[in-house]
Amino acid sequence: MPRHEFEVEMKCTGCSDALTRVLNKLGDVKFEIDQPNNLVWIESDKDVEFLTETLKKTGKPVKYNGTK
């Protein structure tokens, strides 16, 4: 399963909590959030565009960095 890296602006734990909530709704993904560095890694077979749109539901700017 590919591991995708995204940059997501997170200024507080509320931001990372919002990301956790939207990603938990997907059910079949593994993810890691690095709030100090504004990075999110998602292991999933889902389409990158779908993952990006899911992260954008938090209202934060999202940038896809590729697979890592």
Biopython code that builds the backbone (N, CA, C, O; Angstrom):
import numpy as np
from Bio.PDB.StructureBuilder import StructureBuilder

atoms = [
    (1, "MET", "N", (0.851, -1.180, 0.000)),
    (1, "MET", "CA", (0.000, 0.000, 0.000)),
    (1, "MET", "C", (0.893, 1.237, 0.000)),
    (1, "MET", "O", (1.797, 1.338, 0.830)),
    (2, "PRO", "N", (0.660, 2.180, -0.912)),
    (2, "PRO", "CA", (1.508, 3.376, -0.961)),
    (2, "PRO", "C", (1.331, 4.269, 0.266)),
    (2, "PRO", "O", (0.260, 4.326, 0.870)),
    (3, "ARG", "N", (2.404, 4.956, 0.612)),
    (3, "ARG", "CA", (2.379, 5.907, 1.735)),
    (3, "ARG", "C", (2.509, 7.309, 1.140)),
    (3, "ARG", "O", (3.558, 7.668, 0.605)),
    (4, "HIS", "N", (1.446, 8.089, 1.236)),
    (4, "HIS", "CA", (1.384, 9.425, 0.655)),
    (4, "HIS", "C", (1.728, 10.472, 1.700)),
    (4, "HIS", "O", (1.315, 10.370, 2.855)),
    (5, "GLU", "N", (2.495, 11.489, 1.282)),
    (5, "GLU", "CA", (2.834, 12.581, 2.188)),
    (5, "GLU", "C", (2.124, 13.852, 1.750)),
    (5, "GLU", "O", (2.142, 14.223, 0.576)),
    (6, "PHE", "N", (1.497, 14.512, 2.723)),
    (6, "PHE", "CA", (0.804, 15.771, 2.487)),
    (6, "PHE", "C", (1.316, 16.813, 3.462)),
    (6, "PHE", "O", (1.672, 16.498, 4.598)),
    (7, "GLU", "N", (1.351, 18.069, 3.003)),
    (7, "GLU", "CA", (1.591, 19.201, 3.899)),
    (7, "GLU", "C", (0.226, 19.812, 4.186)),
    (7, "GLU", "O", (-0.520, 20.158, 3.270)),
    (8, "VAL", "N", (-0.089, 19.940, 5.482)),
    (8, "VAL", "CA", (-1.359, 20.525, 5.901)),
    (8, "VAL", "C", (-1.063, 21.526, 7.005)),
    (8, "VAL", "O", (-0.421, 21.190, 8.000)),
    (9, "GLU", "N", (-1.525, 22.743, 6.829)),
    (9, "GLU", "CA", (-1.280, 23.782, 7.828)),
    (9, "GLU", "C", (-1.990, 23.422, 9.136)),
    (9, "GLU", "O", (-3.215, 23.303, 9.180)),
    (10, "MET", "N", (-1.196, 23.252, 10.198)),
    (10, "MET", "CA", (-1.747, 22.922, 11.521)),
    (10, "MET", "C", (-1.116, 23.853, 12.545)),
    (10, "MET", "O", (0.083, 23.771, 12.812)),
    (11, "LYS", "N", (-1.922, 24.735, 13.117)),
    (11, "LYS", "CA", (-1.405, 25.698, 14.088)),
    (11, "LYS", "C", (-1.645, 25.273, 15.528)),
    (11, "LYS", "O", (-1.064, 25.843, 16.451)),
    (12, "CYS", "N", (-2.514, 24.256, 15.727)),
    (12, "CYS", "CA", (-2.823, 23.842, 17.099)),
    (12, "CYS", "C", (-3.272, 22.382, 17.097)),
    (12, "CYS", "O", (-3.429, 21.762, 16.046)),
    (13, "THR", "N", (-3.470, 21.855, 18.293)),
    (13, "THR", "CA", (-3.926, 20.466, 18.378)),
    (13, "THR", "C", (-5.346, 20.313, 17.839)),
    (13, "THR", "O", (-5.730, 19.224, 17.414)),
    (14, "GLY", "N", (-6.126, 21.389, 17.853)),
    (14, "GLY", "CA", (-7.462, 21.333, 17.262)),
    (14, "GLY", "C", (-7.397, 21.011, 15.777)),
    (14, "GLY", "O", (-8.249, 20.301, 15.244)),
    (15, "CYS", "N", (-6.375, 21.541, 15.118)),
    (15, "CYS", "CA", (-6.192, 21.268, 13.684)),
    (15, "CYS", "C", (-5.876, 19.789, 13.460)),
    (15, "CYS", "O", (-6.462, 19.151, 12.585)),
    (16, "SER", "N", (-4.958, 19.253, 14.244)),
    (16, "SER", "CA", (-4.604, 17.841, 14.079)),
    (16, "SER", "C", (-5.773, 16.942, 14.498)),
    (16, "SER", "O", (-5.962, 15.872, 13.920)),
    (17, "ASP", "N", (-6.555, 17.361, 15.490)),
    (17, "ASP", "CA", (-7.740, 16.596, 15.884)),
    (17, "ASP", "C", (-8.762, 16.558, 14.752)),
    (17, "ASP", "O", (-9.398, 15.529, 14.523)),
    (18, "ALA", "N", (-8.923, 17.672, 14.045)),
    (18, "ALA", "CA", (-9.852, 17.722, 12.907)),
    (18, "ALA", "C", (-9.406, 16.761, 11.808)),
    (18, "ALA", "O", (-10.232, 16.081, 11.199)),
    (19, "LEU", "N", (-8.096, 16.705, 11.556)),
    (19, "LEU", "CA", (-7.570, 15.767, 10.561)),
    (19, "LEU", "C", (-7.831, 14.330, 10.987)),
    (19, "LEU", "O", (-8.230, 13.490, 10.180)),
    (20, "THR", "N", (-7.601, 14.062, 12.259)),
    (20, "THR", "CA", (-7.840, 12.711, 12.777)),
    (20, "THR", "C", (-9.298, 12.307, 12.571)),
    (20, "THR", "O", (-9.578, 11.177, 12.171)),
    (21, "ARG", "N", (-10.220, 13.218, 12.840)),
    (21, "ARG", "CA", (-11.647, 12.917, 12.690)),
    (21, "ARG", "C", (-12.000, 12.574, 11.238)),
    (21, "ARG", "O", (-12.678, 11.577, 10.986)),
    (22, "VAL", "N", (-11.544, 13.393, 10.283)),
    (22, "VAL", "CA", (-11.919, 13.122, 8.880)),
    (22, "VAL", "C", (-11.249, 11.853, 8.360)),
    (22, "VAL", "O", (-11.835, 11.124, 7.560)),
    (23, "LEU", "N", (-10.028, 11.587, 8.808)),
    (23, "LEU", "CA", (-9.337, 10.381, 8.335)),
    (23, "LEU", "C", (-9.906, 9.120, 8.972)),
    (23, "LEU", "O", (-9.955, 8.073, 8.325)),
    (24, "ASN", "N", (-10.334, 9.200, 10.216)),
    (24, "ASN", "CA", (-10.955, 8.035, 10.858)),
    (24, "ASN", "C", (-12.248, 7.641, 10.177)),
    (24, "ASN", "O", (-12.628, 6.471, 10.210)),
    (25, "LYS", "N", (-12.933, 8.591, 9.561)),
    (25, "LYS", "CA", (-14.186, 8.295, 8.853)),
    (25, "LYS", "C", (-13.951, 7.444, 7.613)),
    (25, "LYS", "O", (-14.869, 6.780, 7.131)),
    (26, "LEU", "N", (-12.727, 7.460, 7.095)),
    (26, "LEU", "CA", (-12.415, 6.654, 5.903)),
    (26, "LEU", "C", (-12.323, 5.175, 6.246)),
    (26, "LEU", "O", (-12.547, 4.323, 5.387)),
    (27, "GLY", "N", (-11.996, 4.866, 7.487)),
    (27, "GLY", "CA", (-12.004, 3.489, 7.955)),
    (27, "GLY", "C", (-10.804, 2.643, 7.597)),
    (27, "GLY", "O", (-10.152, 2.101, 8.489)),
    (28, "ASP", "N", (-10.493, 2.512, 6.326)),
    (28, "ASP", "CA", (-9.459, 1.555, 5.911)),
    (28, "ASP", "C", (-8.123, 2.217, 5.566)),
    (28, "ASP", "O", (-7.423, 1.756, 4.666)),
    (29, "VAL", "N", (-7.769, 3.278, 6.265)),
    (29, "VAL", "CA", (-6.487, 3.932, 6.025)),
    (29, "VAL", "C", (-5.679, 3.973, 7.322)),
    (29, "VAL", "O", (-6.236, 4.047, 8.418)),
    (30, "LYS", "N", (-4.366, 3.923, 7.175)),
    (30, "LYS", "CA", (-3.460, 4.149, 8.300)),
    (30, "LYS", "C", (-2.854, 5.525, 8.079)),
    (30, "LYS", "O", (-2.535, 5.893, 6.949)),
    (31, "PHE", "N", (-2.697, 6.285, 9.156)),
    (31, "PHE", "CA", (-2.139, 7.625, 8.985)),
    (31, "PHE", "C", (-1.306, 8.017, 10.191)),
    (31, "PHE", "O", (-1.447, 7.473, 11.287)),
    (32, "GLU", "N", (-0.431, 8.986, 9.945)),
    (32, "GLU", "CA", (0.427, 9.545, 10.984)),
    (32, "GLU", "C", (0.420, 11.053, 10.791)),
    (32, "GLU", "O", (0.521, 11.542, 9.665)),
    (33, "ILE", "N", (0.300, 11.789, 11.890)),
    (33, "ILE", "CA", (0.253, 13.253, 11.829)),
    (33, "ILE", "C", (1.445, 13.818, 12.587)),
    (33, "ILE", "O", (1.667, 13.482, 13.749)),
    (34, "ASP", "N", (2.212, 14.683, 11.919)),
    (34, "ASP", "CA", (3.352, 15.376, 12.530)),
    (34, "ASP", "C", (2.996, 16.860, 12.571)),
    (34, "ASP", "O", (3.324, 17.618, 11.659)),
    (35, "GLN", "N", (2.316, 17.259, 13.652)),
    (35, "GLN", "CA", (1.815, 18.635, 13.755)),
    (35, "GLN", "C", (2.925, 19.683, 13.688)),
    (35, "GLN", "O", (2.767, 20.659, 12.955)),
    (36, "PRO", "N", (4.057, 19.535, 14.423)),
    (36, "PRO", "CA", (5.088, 20.588, 14.380)),
    (36, "PRO", "C", (5.637, 20.854, 12.978)),
    (36, "PRO", "O", (6.028, 21.977, 12.659)),
    (37, "ASN", "N", (5.664, 19.806, 12.139)),
    (37, "ASN", "CA", (6.208, 19.968, 10.789)),
    (37, "ASN", "C", (5.125, 20.069, 9.717)),
    (37, "ASN", "O", (5.428, 20.092, 8.524)),
    (38, "ASN", "N", (3.848, 20.129, 10.147)),
    (38, "ASN", "CA", (2.717, 20.250, 9.214)),
    (38, "ASN", "C", (2.671, 19.136, 8.178)),
    (38, "ASN", "O", (2.365, 19.382, 7.011)),
    (39, "LEU", "N", (2.977, 17.901, 8.605)),
    (39, "LEU", "CA", (2.980, 16.776, 7.677)),
    (39, "LEU", "C", (1.978, 15.714, 8.098)),
    (39, "LEU", "O", (1.752, 15.472, 9.284)),
    (40, "VAL", "N", (1.385, 15.087, 7.084)),
    (40, "VAL", "CA", (0.477, 13.960, 7.298)),
    (40, "VAL", "C", (0.877, 12.870, 6.313)),
    (40, "VAL", "O", (1.026, 13.124, 5.118)),
    (41, "TRP", "N", (1.048, 11.648, 6.829)),
    (41, "TRP", "CA", (1.325, 10.497, 5.972)),
    (41, "TRP", "C", (0.121, 9.583, 6.027)),
    (41, "TRP", "O", (-0.387, 9.266, 7.102)),
    (42, "ILE", "N", (-0.332, 9.159, 4.851)),
    (42, "ILE", "CA", (-1.499, 8.287, 4.762)),
    (42, "ILE", "C", (-1.134, 7.058, 3.940)),
    (42, "ILE", "O", (-0.660, 7.168, 2.809)),
    (43, "GLU", "N", (-1.363, 5.884, 4.529)),
    (43, "GLU", "CA", (-1.188, 4.628, 3.795)),
    (43, "GLU", "C", (-2.556, 4.197, 3.310)),
    (43, "GLU", "O", (-3.436, 3.873, 4.107)),
    (44, "SER", "N", (-2.729, 4.195, 1.993)),
    (44, "SER", "CA", (-4.032, 3.879, 1.433)),
    (44, "SER", "C", (-3.920, 3.586, -0.056)),
    (44, "SER", "O", (-3.034, 4.089, -0.747)),
    (45, "ASP", "N", (-4.845, 2.758, -0.529)),
    (45, "ASP", "CA", (-4.960, 2.505, -1.969)),
    (45, "ASP", "C", (-5.941, 3.479, -2.617)),
    (45, "ASP", "O", (-6.168, 3.425, -3.826)),
    (46, "LYS", "N", (-6.519, 4.366, -1.813)),
    (46, "LYS", "CA", (-7.469, 5.335, -2.351)),
    (46, "LYS", "C", (-6.743, 6.344, -3.253)),
    (46, "LYS", "O", (-5.547, 6.590, -3.102)),
    (47, "ASP", "N", (-7.492, 6.912, -4.181)),
    (47, "ASP", "CA", (-6.985, 7.893, -5.123)),
    (47, "ASP", "C", (-6.447, 9.124, -4.380)),
    (47, "ASP", "O", (-7.045, 9.572, -3.402)),
    (48, "VAL", "N", (-5.319, 9.666, -4.846)),
    (48, "VAL", "CA", (-4.694, 10.838, -4.217)),
    (48, "VAL", "C", (-5.653, 12.023, -4.200)),
    (48, "VAL", "O", (-5.701, 12.765, -3.218)),
    (49, "GLU", "N", (-6.405, 12.207, -5.261)),
    (49, "GLU", "CA", (-7.357, 13.321, -5.310)),
    (49, "GLU", "C", (-8.429, 13.176, -4.232)),
    (49, "GLU", "O", (-8.831, 14.156, -3.605)),
    (50, "PHE", "N", (-8.884, 11.946, -4.026)),
    (50, "PHE", "CA", (-9.874, 11.682, -2.980)),
    (50, "PHE", "C", (-9.288, 11.997, -1.600)),
    (50, "PHE", "O", (-9.953, 12.621, -0.773)),
    (51, "LEU", "N", (-8.053, 11.572, -1.348)),
    (51, "LEU", "CA", (-7.398, 11.843, -0.068)),
    (51, "LEU", "C", (-7.203, 13.347, 0.141)),
    (51, "LEU", "O", (-7.409, 13.863, 1.239)),
    (52, "THR", "N", (-6.805, 14.037, -0.924)),
    (52, "THR", "CA", (-6.604, 15.487, -0.842)),
    (52, "THR", "C", (-7.911, 16.186, -0.493)),
    (52, "THR", "O", (-7.938, 17.057, 0.377)),
    (53, "GLU", "N", (-8.991, 15.809, -1.164)),
    (53, "GLU", "CA", (-10.296, 16.423, -0.898)),
    (53, "GLU", "C", (-10.768, 16.112, 0.523)),
    (53, "GLU", "O", (-11.399, 16.951, 1.167)),
    (54, "THR", "N", (-10.467, 14.923, 1.006)),
    (54, "THR", "CA", (-10.826, 14.557, 2.377)),
    (54, "THR", "C", (-10.106, 15.466, 3.366)),
    (54, "THR", "O", (-10.720, 15.959, 4.312)),
    (55, "LEU", "N", (-8.813, 15.693, 3.157)),
    (55, "LEU", "CA", (-8.046, 16.566, 4.048)),
    (55, "LEU", "C", (-8.536, 18.006, 3.977)),
    (55, "LEU", "O", (-8.539, 18.711, 4.987)),
    (56, "LYS", "N", (-8.950, 18.447, 2.795)),
    (56, "LYS", "CA", (-9.432, 19.822, 2.628)),
    (56, "LYS", "C", (-10.742, 20.076, 3.376)),
    (56, "LYS", "O", (-11.111, 21.229, 3.598)),
    (57, "LYS", "N", (-11.444, 19.015, 3.765)),
    (57, "LYS", "CA", (-12.685, 19.177, 4.523)),
    (57, "LYS", "C", (-12.433, 19.842, 5.872)),
    (57, "LYS", "O", (-13.370, 20.334, 6.501)),
    (58, "THR", "N", (-11.185, 19.863, 6.320)),
    (58, "THR", "CA", (-10.841, 20.524, 7.577)),
    (58, "THR", "C", (-10.759, 22.033, 7.397)),
    (58, "THR", "O", (-10.690, 22.766, 8.383)),
    (59, "GLY", "N", (-10.765, 22.511, 6.151)),
    (59, "GLY", "CA", (-10.661, 23.941, 5.882)),
    (59, "GLY", "C", (-9.225, 24.446, 5.841)),
    (59, "GLY", "O", (-8.989, 25.651, 5.760)),
    (60, "LYS", "N", (-8.274, 23.534, 5.897)),
    (60, "LYS", "CA", (-6.853, 23.899, 5.895)),
    (60, "LYS", "C", (-6.257, 23.732, 4.493)),
    (60, "LYS", "O", (-6.697, 22.876, 3.725)),
    (61, "PRO", "N", (-5.244, 24.563, 4.162)),
    (61, "PRO", "CA", (-4.553, 24.370, 2.887)),
    (61, "PRO", "C", (-3.826, 23.033, 2.873)),
    (61, "PRO", "O", (-3.218, 22.639, 3.868)),
    (62, "VAL", "N", (-3.890, 22.332, 1.731)),
    (62, "VAL", "CA", (-3.292, 21.003, 1.594)),
    (62, "VAL", "C", (-2.407, 20.965, 0.361)),
    (62, "VAL", "O", (-2.793, 21.447, -0.704)),
    (63, "LYS", "N", (-1.211, 20.388, 0.505)),
    (63, "LYS", "CA", (-0.297, 20.213, -0.620)),
    (63, "LYS", "C", (0.171, 18.755, -0.618)),
    (63, "LYS", "O", (0.608, 18.235, 0.408)),
    (64, "TYR", "N", (0.074, 18.105, -1.781)),
    (64, "TYR", "CA", (0.531, 16.721, -1.912)),
    (64, "TYR", "C", (2.014, 16.710, -2.249)),
    (64, "TYR", "O", (2.435, 17.363, -3.204)),
    (65, "ASN", "N", (2.816, 15.971, -1.474)),
    (65, "ASN", "CA", (4.266, 15.913, -1.712)),
    (65, "ASN", "C", (4.709, 14.649, -2.436)),
    (65, "ASN", "O", (5.877, 14.540, -2.811)),
    (66, "GLY", "N", (3.812, 13.693, -2.641)),
    (66, "GLY", "CA", (4.173, 12.461, -3.323)),
    (66, "GLY", "C", (4.226, 11.284, -2.372)),
    (66, "GLY", "O", (3.854, 11.390, -1.204)),
    (67, "THR", "N", (4.696, 10.156, -2.894)),
    (67, "THR", "CA", (4.801, 8.960, -2.051)),
    (67, "THR", "C", (6.159, 8.945, -1.379)),
    (67, "THR", "O", (7.156, 9.387, -1.950)),
    (68, "LYS", "N", (6.184, 8.432, -0.162)),
    (68, "LYS", "CA", (7.425, 8.395, 0.619)),
    (68, "LYS", "C", (7.674, 6.996, 1.126)),
    (68, "LYS", "O", (8.671, 6.754, 1.807)),
]
sb = StructureBuilder()
sb.init_structure("model")
sb.init_model(0)
sb.init_chain("A")
sb.init_seg("    ")
for serial, (resi, resn, name, xyz) in enumerate(atoms, 1):
    if name == "N":
        sb.init_residue(resn, " ", resi, " ")
    sb.init_atom(name, np.array(xyz, "f"), 0.0, 1.0, " ", f" {name:<3s}", serial, name[0])
structure = sb.get_structure()
